[in-house]
Amino acid sequence: MPTTSDWNSWAQAASSVQLDAGRHTISLKRATGDSGNVNIDSLALLQPNSAGSEHRW
């Protein structure tokens, strides 16, 4: 996650994953050395080249 100056400053993070047809479980985990100081507001799964169409579950 990108570092920001304080809790009132927000940033976005993106990651690409390849998901084949079927059911999947997506997890956000912190590593041993991470501070854990994050505030996740939302998670969106977007299809590539879909002109911004969002699929939220």
KOLPA-756993 format. One record per residue: x, z, y of N, C-alpha, C, O, CB in turn; residue in three letters; residue number from 1. Coordinates in nm, 3 decimals, always signed. Glycine has a CB too. Layout:
BEGIN
REC    n_xx    n_zz    n_yy   ca_xx   ca_zz   ca_yy    c_xx    c_zz    c_yy    o_xx    o_zz    o_yy   cb_xx   cb_zz   cb_yy residu num
REC       X       Z       Y       X       Z       Y       X       Z       Y       X       Z       Y       X       Z       Y    ALA NUM
...
//
This chain:
BEGIN
REC    n_xx    n_zz    n_yy   ca_xx   ca_zz   ca_yy    c_xx    c_zz    c_yy    o_xx    o_zz    o_yy   cb_xx   cb_zz   cb_yy residu num
REC  +0.084  +0.000  -0.117  +0.000  +0.000  +0.000  +0.089  +0.000  +0.124  +0.192  +0.068  +0.126  -0.096  +0.121  -0.001    MET   1
REC  +0.052  -0.074  +0.227  +0.131  -0.076  +0.349  +0.126  +0.059  +0.421  +0.023  +0.126  +0.423  +0.082  -0.187  +0.442    PRO   2
REC  +0.237  +0.097  +0.479  +0.244  +0.220  +0.556  +0.187  +0.196  +0.695  +0.215  +0.093  +0.756  +0.390  +0.272  +0.565    THR   3
REC  +0.108  +0.291  +0.747  +0.056  +0.283  +0.883  +0.102  +0.407  +0.959  +0.155  +0.501  +0.899  -0.100  +0.273  +0.884    THR   4
REC  +0.083  +0.407  +1.090  +0.135  +0.516  +1.173  +0.056  +0.646  +1.160  +0.112  +0.754  +1.177  +0.136  +0.473  +1.318    SER   5
REC  -0.074  +0.638  +1.128  -0.157  +0.758  +1.115  -0.287  +0.724  +1.042  -0.308  +0.608  +1.004  -0.187  +0.820  +1.254    ASP   6
REC  -0.374  +0.824  +1.022  -0.498  +0.804  +0.948  -0.597  +0.715  +1.021  -0.689  +0.662  +0.959  -0.562  +0.935  +0.920    TRP   7
REC  -0.580  +0.697  +1.152  -0.670  +0.612  +1.230  -0.627  +0.466  +1.231  -0.698  +0.382  +1.286  -0.678  +0.663  +1.371    ASN   8
REC  -0.515  +0.436  +1.172  -0.465  +0.298  +1.163  -0.487  +0.248  +1.021  -0.450  +0.315  +0.924  -0.312  +0.290  +1.203    SER   9
REC  -0.548  +0.131  +1.009  -0.583  +0.076  +0.879  -0.499  -0.047  +0.849  -0.451  -0.114  +0.941  -0.732  +0.043  +0.872    TRP  10
REC  -0.481  -0.077  +0.723  -0.408  -0.196  +0.681  -0.475  -0.250  +0.555  -0.551  -0.180  +0.487  -0.257  -0.165  +0.655    ALA  11
REC  -0.448  -0.374  +0.524  -0.500  -0.435  +0.403  -0.386  -0.467  +0.308  -0.274  -0.497  +0.351  -0.582  -0.562  +0.435    GLN  12
REC  -0.414  -0.461  +0.181  -0.318  -0.499  +0.078  -0.385  -0.601  -0.012  -0.506  -0.596  -0.034  -0.268  -0.374  -0.004    ALA  13
REC  -0.307  -0.693  -0.065  -0.361  -0.795  -0.155  -0.269  -0.810  -0.275  -0.148  -0.792  -0.266  -0.379  -0.930  -0.081    ALA  14
REC  -0.330  -0.842  -0.387  -0.254  -0.866  -0.509  -0.329  -0.970  -0.591  -0.452  -0.969  -0.597  -0.234  -0.734  -0.590    SER  15
REC  -0.256  -1.059  -0.653  -0.318  -1.161  -0.738  -0.308  -1.118  -0.884  -0.204  -1.071  -0.929  -0.250  -1.299  -0.718    SER  16
REC  -0.417  -1.136  -0.956  -0.419  -1.108  -1.100  -0.490  -1.222  -1.170  -0.579  -1.285  -1.113  -0.490  -0.972  -1.130    VAL  17
REC  -0.451  -1.250  -1.291  -0.514  -1.352  -1.373  -0.608  -1.282  -1.468  -0.564  -1.204  -1.553  -0.409  -1.437  -1.451    GLN  18
REC  -0.738  -1.307  -1.456  -0.837  -1.246  -1.543  -0.908  -1.356  -1.622  -0.974  -1.442  -1.566  -0.939  -1.163  -1.461    LEU  19
REC  -0.892  -1.350  -1.753  -0.963  -1.443  -1.840  -1.108  -1.397  -1.854  -1.141  -1.285  -1.815  -0.894  -1.454  -1.979    ASP  20
REC  -1.193  -1.481  -1.908  -1.333  -1.446  -1.927  -1.345  -1.319  -2.010  -1.268  -1.298  -2.103  -1.410  -1.562  -1.994    ALA  21
REC  -1.442  -1.237  -1.976  -1.464  -1.113  -2.050  -1.462  -0.992  -1.960  -1.448  -1.004  -1.838  -1.360  -1.098  -2.159    GLY  22
REC  -1.476  -0.877  -2.018  -1.481  -0.750  -1.945  -1.340  -0.698  -1.921  -1.254  -0.707  -2.008  -1.565  -0.646  -2.023    ARG  23
REC  -1.317  -0.643  -1.801  -1.186  -0.589  -1.764  -1.203  -0.456  -1.692  -1.306  -0.431  -1.630  -1.108  -0.689  -1.675    HIS  24
REC  -1.102  -0.371  -1.700  -1.097  -0.247  -1.625  -0.979  -0.256  -1.529  -0.867  -0.286  -1.569  -1.083  -0.122  -1.721    THR  25
REC  -1.005  -0.231  -1.401  -0.901  -0.236  -1.299  -0.880  -0.094  -1.249  -0.975  -0.025  -1.214  -0.940  -0.333  -1.182    ILE  26
REC  -0.753  -0.050  -1.244  -0.720  +0.085  -1.201  -0.622  +0.081  -1.085  -0.535  -0.006  -1.079  -0.661  +0.167  -1.317    SER  27
REC  -0.637  +0.175  -0.994  -0.539  +0.197  -0.889  -0.468  +0.328  -0.924  -0.532  +0.433  -0.932  -0.606  +0.203  -0.744    LEU  28
REC  -0.338  +0.321  -0.945  -0.263  +0.439  -0.986  -0.145  +0.461  -0.893  -0.091  +0.366  -0.836  -0.214  +0.425  -1.133    LYS  29
REC  -0.108  +0.585  -0.878  +0.012  +0.614  -0.799  +0.126  +0.650  -0.892  +0.107  +0.715  -0.995  -0.015  +0.727  -0.698    ARG  30
REC  +0.245  +0.607  -0.853  +0.365  +0.633  -0.933  +0.418  +0.773  -0.900  +0.376  +0.834  -0.802  +0.473  +0.526  -0.907    ALA  31
REC  +0.510  +0.822  -0.980  +0.566  +0.956  -0.965  +0.622  +0.979  -0.824  +0.601  +1.087  -0.768  +0.675  +0.978  -1.067    THR  32
REC  +0.691  +0.881  -0.766  +0.753  +0.898  -0.635  +0.660  +0.875  -0.516  +0.703  +0.894  -0.402  +0.868  +0.807  -0.624    GLY  33
REC  +0.535  +0.835  -0.539  +0.441  +0.808  -0.430  +0.386  +0.938  -0.372  +0.369  +1.036  -0.444  +0.325  +0.719  -0.478    ASP  34
REC  +0.359  +0.940  -0.242  +0.306  +1.059  -0.176  +0.159  +1.083  -0.208  +0.114  +1.197  -0.206  +0.324  +1.048  -0.026    SER  35
REC  +0.084  +0.978  -0.238  -0.058  +0.992  -0.264  -0.141  +0.996  -0.137  -0.262  +1.018  -0.144  -0.084  +1.115  -0.344    GLY  36
REC  -0.079  +0.976  -0.023  -0.150  +0.978  +0.105  -0.212  +0.842  +0.134  -0.163  +0.767  +0.218  -0.055  +1.018  +0.219    ASN  37
REC  -0.319  +0.810  +0.063  -0.389  +0.683  +0.082  -0.538  +0.711  +0.097  -0.589  +0.812  +0.050  -0.362  +0.586  -0.037    VAL  38
REC  -0.605  +0.621  +0.163  -0.749  +0.627  +0.180  -0.803  +0.489  +0.148  -0.795  +0.399  +0.232  -0.790  +0.674  +0.326    ASN  39
REC  -0.856  +0.471  +0.028  -0.909  +0.342  -0.015  -1.053  +0.333  +0.033  -1.139  +0.409  -0.012  -0.899  +0.325  -0.171    ILE  40
REC  -1.080  +0.240  +0.123  -1.215  +0.223  +0.176  -1.299  +0.131  +0.088  -1.417  +0.156  +0.067  -1.209  +0.168  +0.319    ASP  41
REC  -1.237  +0.025  +0.037  -1.312  -0.067  -0.048  -1.216  -0.149  -0.133  -1.096  -0.155  -0.107  -1.401  -0.159  +0.035    SER  42
REC  -1.272  -0.211  -0.234  -1.198  -0.300  -0.323  -1.283  -0.424  -0.341  -1.401  -0.414  -0.376  -1.165  -0.232  -0.460    LEU  43
REC  -1.226  -0.540  -0.319  -1.299  -0.665  -0.334  -1.225  -0.756  -0.431  -1.103  -0.769  -0.424  -1.318  -0.736  -0.196    ALA  44
REC  -1.299  -0.818  -0.520  -1.244  -0.918  -0.611  -1.290  -1.054  -0.561  -1.411  -1.079  -0.553  -1.288  -0.894  -0.760    LEU  45
REC  -1.197  -1.140  -0.529  -1.230  -1.271  -0.474  -1.181  -1.380  -0.567  -1.072  -1.370  -0.625  -1.169  -1.289  -0.334    LEU  46
REC  -1.260  -1.483  -0.582  -1.217  -1.599  -0.660  -1.124  -1.683  -0.575  -1.151  -1.704  -0.457  -1.338  -1.682  -0.710    GLN  47
REC  -1.014  -1.732  -0.633  -0.923  -1.818  -0.556  -0.995  -1.942  -0.504  -1.081  -1.998  -0.571  -0.804  -1.860  -0.643    PRO  48
REC  -0.959  -1.984  -0.385  -1.014  -2.105  -0.323  -1.165  -2.103  -0.311  -1.229  -2.207  -0.321  -0.972  -2.225  -0.401    ASN  49
REC  -1.222  -1.984  -0.290  -1.368  -1.974  -0.284  -1.418  -1.963  -0.141  -1.534  -1.927  -0.120  -1.415  -1.855  -0.364    SER  50
REC  -1.336  -1.992  -0.043  -1.374  -1.989  +0.098  -1.433  -1.856  +0.138  -1.529  -1.851  +0.216  -1.473  -2.100  +0.129    ALA  51
REC  -1.376  -1.745  +0.085  -1.415  -1.611  +0.127  -1.537  -1.553  +0.059  -1.585  -1.448  +0.101  -1.438  -1.612  +0.270    GLY  52
REC  -1.590  -1.618  -0.044  -1.705  -1.558  -0.113  -1.657  -1.435  -0.189  -1.561  -1.442  -0.266  -1.773  -1.661  -0.209    SER  53
REC  -1.724  -1.323  -0.166  -1.682  -1.198  -0.225  -1.774  -1.158  -0.341  -1.894  -1.184  -0.339  -1.680  -1.088  -0.119    GLU  54
REC  -1.716  -1.095  -0.439  -1.789  -1.040  -0.553  -1.754  -0.894  -0.561  -1.640  -0.860  -0.594  -1.753  -1.115  -0.687    HIS  55
REC  -1.849  -0.804  -0.530  -1.823  -0.661  -0.530  -1.902  -0.596  -0.644  -2.020  -0.624  -0.664  -1.861  -0.598  -0.393    ARG  56
REC  -1.833  -0.510  -0.716  -1.896  -0.436  -0.825  -1.878  -0.290  -0.801  -1.923  -0.208  -0.880  -1.839  -0.475  -0.961    TRP  57
//
